[in-house]
Amino acid sequence: MDGMTPKLWLPARRDGRLVNAMSVDVEDYFHAQALGIGRHRWDRMEARVENNTRRILDLLDEAKVSATFFVLGWVAQRHPGLVRHIVGAGHELASHGWDHSRVDSQTPEQFRADIRRSKALLEQTAGVPVHGYRAATFSISHRTPWAFSVLAEEGFAYSSSVYPVRHDYYGMPDAPRFAFHPLGGTAFEEYPMTSVRVGNRNLPCGGGGYFRLLPYAFSHWAMQRINTHDRQPCIFYFHPWEIDSAQPRQSGLPLKSRLRHYTNLDRMERRVRRLLGDFAWDRIDRVLLDAPVPSH
């Protein structure tokens, strides 16, 4: 793609295995786009994000894995202790924006205000700098090329917001599959979500609903292929609500939305635990970012 240059660096290895990047998008079940729950209702919904995120922190501690947590400002404002717990446990704190608004639903000015507000609150709450950003629903695409410049101007070092696949909610299928510089000669970097090339198509294999809906064997094969054939690290993500099969069920949803949100919630935690053991993992900043980050 014009103006986008690949990142050149030597991926890290541990015990002979290439190290991949683990991430968590910290939002509650009612933030999910598939459920379509209006913002005016959020404070009246049963909040489950703190307990579910703490379960994930325990899971990562058990596996001795550090991860990157992309936290909504909306969540951080209501659960500041959770944000401090994430940082205190040695994980990277990053921004998921303020209230899960899609980038392509905002003007550049609105987007700037959103990410500035979220970054400031996260840094004030945790006392650490925030380098990374992930757009709600991977909504940086050809329609919002200005978003990269705004992120760089607001002090972010990287984004992980592009999914180079075709999808009805998002997608930038002709974007680079691996880390690149979206602003040409600048240091700002984009770390696309992981996809595997099969024939002339990119298939998603970076986590979320695909990881729940498809057999574990596919995800394992795809990520192993990327590590060995492409010689690149994978970026995996999931949400706290995805390990919560007891979350309140919403009525009147279309079939597609029900399948996307609720399928295999009861299997997700076991699958993630298996994944943590099958591959080597670390925080995004330590796996991909140029700036040296001290180990904890």
C-alpha positions as CSV (number, residue, x, y, z in Angstrom):
1,M,0.0,0.0,0.0
2,D,1.2,3.5,-0.8
3,G,3.0,5.2,2.1
4,M,3.1,2.1,4.3
5,T,6.5,0.5,4.7
6,P,7.1,-2.8,6.5
7,K,8.9,-2.9,9.8
8,L,12.3,-4.5,9.6
9,W,13.5,-6.2,12.8
10,L,14.6,-9.5,14.3
11,P,11.7,-11.2,16.1
12,A,12.5,-12.4,19.7
13,R,12.8,-16.1,20.6
14,R,12.5,-17.9,23.8
15,D,13.6,-21.6,24.3
16,G,13.9,-21.8,20.6
17,R,10.3,-20.6,20.0
18,L,9.3,-17.3,18.4
19,V,7.6,-15.1,21.0
20,N,4.1,-14.0,20.2
21,A,2.1,-11.0,21.6
22,M,-0.9,-11.7,23.9
23,S,-3.5,-9.0,24.4
24,V,-6.8,-8.4,26.2
25,D,-9.4,-5.8,25.2
26,V,-10.9,-4.7,28.5
27,E,-14.6,-4.0,28.0
28,D,-17.8,-5.5,29.4
29,Y,-20.3,-7.7,27.6
30,F,-22.6,-4.7,27.0
31,H,-19.9,-2.8,25.1
32,A,-19.9,-5.5,22.3
33,Q,-21.1,-4.1,19.0
34,A,-23.0,-7.4,18.2
35,L,-25.4,-6.8,21.2
36,G,-26.3,-3.3,20.1
37,I,-26.9,-2.0,23.7
38,G,-27.1,1.8,23.7
39,R,-24.7,3.8,25.8
40,H,-27.6,5.3,27.8
41,R,-28.2,1.9,29.3
42,W,-24.6,0.9,30.3
43,D,-24.7,2.3,33.8
44,R,-27.9,0.3,34.5
45,M,-26.4,-3.0,33.3
46,E,-24.8,-5.6,35.6
47,A,-21.1,-4.9,35.6
48,R,-18.9,-8.0,35.2
49,V,-15.7,-6.7,33.7
50,E,-13.7,-6.4,36.9
51,N,-14.2,-10.0,38.1
52,N,-13.7,-11.4,34.6
53,T,-10.5,-9.4,34.1
54,R,-9.2,-10.5,37.5
55,R,-9.8,-14.1,36.4
56,I,-7.7,-13.4,33.3
57,L,-5.0,-11.9,35.5
58,D,-5.0,-15.1,37.5
59,L,-4.8,-17.2,34.4
60,L,-1.9,-15.3,33.0
61,D,-0.1,-15.5,36.4
62,E,-0.6,-19.2,36.4
63,A,1.0,-19.5,33.0
64,K,3.7,-16.9,33.8
65,V,2.7,-14.8,30.8
66,S,2.7,-11.0,30.6
67,A,0.2,-9.4,28.2
68,T,-1.0,-6.0,26.9
69,F,-4.4,-4.8,28.3
70,F,-6.2,-2.3,26.0
71,V,-8.6,-0.7,28.5
72,L,-11.6,1.5,27.8
73,G,-11.5,4.8,29.5
74,W,-15.1,4.2,30.5
75,V,-14.0,1.1,32.4
76,A,-10.9,2.7,33.9
77,Q,-13.1,5.6,35.3
78,R,-15.3,3.1,37.1
79,H,-12.7,0.5,38.1
80,P,-9.4,2.4,38.8
81,G,-8.2,-0.4,41.2
82,L,-8.4,-2.9,38.3
83,V,-6.2,-0.6,36.2
84,R,-3.6,-0.4,39.0
85,H,-3.8,-4.2,39.5
86,I,-3.0,-4.8,35.8
87,V,0.1,-2.6,35.9
88,G,1.1,-4.0,39.3
89,A,1.1,-7.5,37.9
90,G,3.6,-6.5,35.2
91,H,1.4,-6.1,32.2
92,E,1.4,-3.4,29.6
93,L,-1.4,-0.8,29.9
94,A,-2.7,0.5,26.6
95,S,-5.8,2.4,25.4
96,H,-9.0,1.1,23.8
97,G,-10.4,4.6,23.5
98,W,-13.0,6.1,25.8
99,D,-16.4,4.4,25.2
100,H,-15.9,1.9,22.3
101,S,-16.9,4.4,19.6
102,R,-15.8,3.3,16.2
103,V,-13.1,5.5,14.6
104,D,-15.1,5.7,11.4
105,S,-18.1,7.1,13.4
106,Q,-16.0,10.1,14.5
107,T,-14.5,13.2,12.9
108,P,-10.8,13.7,13.4
109,E,-11.5,16.2,16.0
110,Q,-13.8,13.9,18.0
111,F,-11.3,11.1,17.7
112,R,-8.5,13.3,19.0
113,A,-10.6,14.3,22.0
114,D,-11.6,10.6,22.6
115,I,-8.0,9.2,22.6
116,R,-6.6,12.2,24.5
117,R,-9.2,11.8,27.3
118,S,-8.6,8.1,27.6
119,K,-4.8,8.3,27.6
120,A,-4.8,11.0,30.2
121,L,-7.0,9.0,32.6
122,L,-5.1,5.8,32.2
123,E,-1.8,7.4,32.8
124,Q,-3.1,9.4,35.8
125,T,-4.7,6.3,37.3
126,A,-1.8,3.9,36.9
127,G,1.2,6.3,36.9
128,V,2.8,4.8,33.8
129,P,3.0,6.0,30.2
130,V,0.6,4.6,27.6
131,H,2.2,3.8,24.3
132,G,-0.4,1.7,22.5
133,Y,-3.9,2.0,21.1
134,R,-6.4,-0.4,19.7
135,A,-9.5,0.9,17.9
136,A,-13.0,-0.4,18.8
137,T,-13.9,-3.2,16.4
138,F,-10.7,-2.7,14.5
139,S,-12.3,0.3,12.8
140,I,-9.2,2.0,11.3
141,S,-9.4,1.4,7.6
142,H,-9.1,3.1,4.2
143,R,-11.9,5.4,5.3
144,T,-9.9,6.7,8.3
145,P,-6.3,7.1,7.2
146,W,-6.0,10.3,9.2
147,A,-6.3,8.3,12.5
148,F,-2.6,7.2,12.4
149,S,-1.5,10.9,12.2
150,V,-3.7,11.9,15.1
151,L,-2.5,8.9,17.2
152,A,1.2,9.9,16.6
153,E,0.5,13.5,17.4
154,E,-1.2,12.6,20.7
155,G,1.9,10.7,21.8
156,F,1.1,7.1,20.9
157,A,4.0,4.9,19.7
158,Y,1.9,2.2,18.0
159,S,-1.6,1.1,17.1
160,S,-2.9,-2.5,16.8
161,S,-6.2,-1.6,15.0
162,V,-6.1,-3.0,11.5
163,Y,-7.4,-6.4,10.6
164,P,-6.2,-7.3,7.0
165,V,-9.3,-9.5,6.3
166,R,-12.8,-9.1,4.8
167,H,-15.5,-8.8,7.4
168,D,-18.9,-7.1,7.6
169,Y,-17.9,-4.9,10.6
170,Y,-14.3,-4.1,9.7
171,G,-11.4,-5.1,7.6
172,M,-8.6,-3.7,5.4
173,P,-7.8,-6.8,3.3
174,D,-5.0,-5.2,1.2
175,A,-3.1,-3.8,4.3
176,P,0.2,-5.4,5.2
177,R,-0.2,-8.6,7.3
178,F,2.6,-7.8,9.6
179,A,4.1,-4.7,11.4
180,F,4.4,-1.7,9.3
181,H,5.0,2.1,9.4
182,P,1.7,3.7,8.2
183,L,3.2,7.2,8.1
184,G,6.1,6.5,5.9
185,G,9.3,7.7,7.5
186,T,8.0,8.3,11.0
187,A,8.6,6.0,13.9
188,F,4.9,5.3,14.5
189,E,3.9,1.7,13.9
190,E,0.8,-0.4,13.2
191,Y,0.7,-4.0,14.3
192,P,-2.1,-5.6,12.4
193,M,-4.2,-8.4,13.8
194,T,-2.9,-11.9,12.8
195,S,-4.1,-13.5,9.6
196,V,-2.9,-16.6,7.7
197,R,-2.6,-16.5,4.0
198,V,-4.5,-19.4,2.3
199,G,-4.6,-19.2,-1.5
200,N,-5.3,-15.6,-2.4
201,R,-7.1,-14.8,0.9
202,N,-6.2,-13.7,4.4
203,L,-8.0,-15.8,7.0
204,P,-8.4,-14.4,10.5
205,C,-6.6,-16.3,13.3
206,G,-5.9,-13.6,15.9
207,G,-8.4,-14.6,18.5
208,G,-11.8,-13.2,19.6
209,G,-14.9,-14.8,18.0
210,Y,-12.9,-16.8,15.4
211,F,-11.0,-18.5,18.2
212,R,-14.3,-19.5,19.9
213,L,-16.2,-20.5,16.7
214,L,-13.5,-22.5,14.9
215,P,-11.8,-25.7,16.1
216,Y,-8.8,-25.1,18.3
217,A,-6.8,-27.2,15.8
218,F,-7.2,-24.5,13.1
219,S,-5.9,-21.7,15.4
220,H,-3.0,-23.8,16.4
221,W,-2.1,-24.7,12.8
222,A,-2.5,-21.1,11.6
223,M,-0.3,-19.6,14.3
224,Q,2.3,-22.3,14.0
225,R,2.5,-21.6,10.3
226,I,2.9,-17.9,10.8
227,N,5.7,-18.5,13.3
228,T,7.5,-21.1,11.1
229,H,6.7,-20.2,7.5
230,D,6.3,-16.4,7.7
231,R,8.8,-16.2,10.7
232,Q,6.6,-13.6,12.3
233,P,5.0,-13.2,15.7
234,C,1.3,-13.6,16.1
235,I,-0.9,-11.1,17.9
236,F,-3.7,-12.7,19.8
237,Y,-6.6,-11.0,21.6
238,F,-9.7,-11.8,23.6
239,H,-12.2,-10.0,25.9
240,P,-13.0,-10.6,29.6
241,W,-16.7,-11.3,28.7
242,E,-15.6,-14.2,26.5
243,I,-14.7,-16.3,29.5
244,D,-18.0,-15.6,31.2
245,S,-20.7,-18.1,30.2
246,A,-22.9,-16.8,33.1
247,Q,-23.2,-13.3,31.8
248,P,-26.8,-11.9,31.4
249,R,-28.3,-13.1,28.1
250,Q,-29.9,-10.4,25.9
251,S,-33.2,-11.2,24.2
252,G,-34.4,-10.4,20.7
253,L,-31.0,-10.6,19.0
254,P,-30.6,-11.6,15.4
255,L,-29.2,-15.2,14.9
256,K,-25.9,-13.9,13.6
257,S,-25.4,-11.7,16.7
258,R,-26.3,-14.5,19.1
259,L,-23.8,-16.9,17.4
260,R,-21.0,-14.3,17.4
261,H,-21.4,-13.4,21.0
262,Y,-22.4,-16.5,22.9
263,T,-21.0,-19.5,21.0
264,N,-18.5,-21.5,23.1
265,L,-18.2,-19.1,26.0
266,D,-18.0,-22.1,28.3
267,R,-15.0,-23.4,26.4
268,M,-13.0,-20.2,26.0
269,E,-11.0,-20.2,29.3
270,R,-9.8,-23.8,28.7
271,R,-8.8,-23.0,25.1
272,V,-6.9,-19.9,26.2
273,R,-5.1,-21.9,28.9
274,R,-4.1,-24.4,26.3
275,L,-2.9,-21.7,24.0
276,L,-0.8,-20.1,26.7
277,G,1.0,-23.4,27.1
278,D,1.4,-24.3,23.4
279,F,3.2,-21.0,22.3
280,A,5.6,-18.5,23.8
281,W,3.9,-15.1,24.8
282,D,4.7,-11.6,26.0
283,R,3.4,-8.0,26.0
284,I,3.1,-6.3,22.7
285,D,5.6,-3.6,23.6
286,R,8.3,-6.2,24.4
287,V,7.5,-8.3,21.3
288,L,7.2,-5.6,18.7
289,L,8.0,-2.1,19.9
290,D,11.4,-0.7,19.0
291,A,11.9,1.1,22.3
292,P,13.5,-1.1,25.0
293,V,11.1,-2.1,27.8
294,P,12.5,-3.5,31.1
295,S,11.4,-6.9,32.2
296,H,9.5,-7.4,35.4
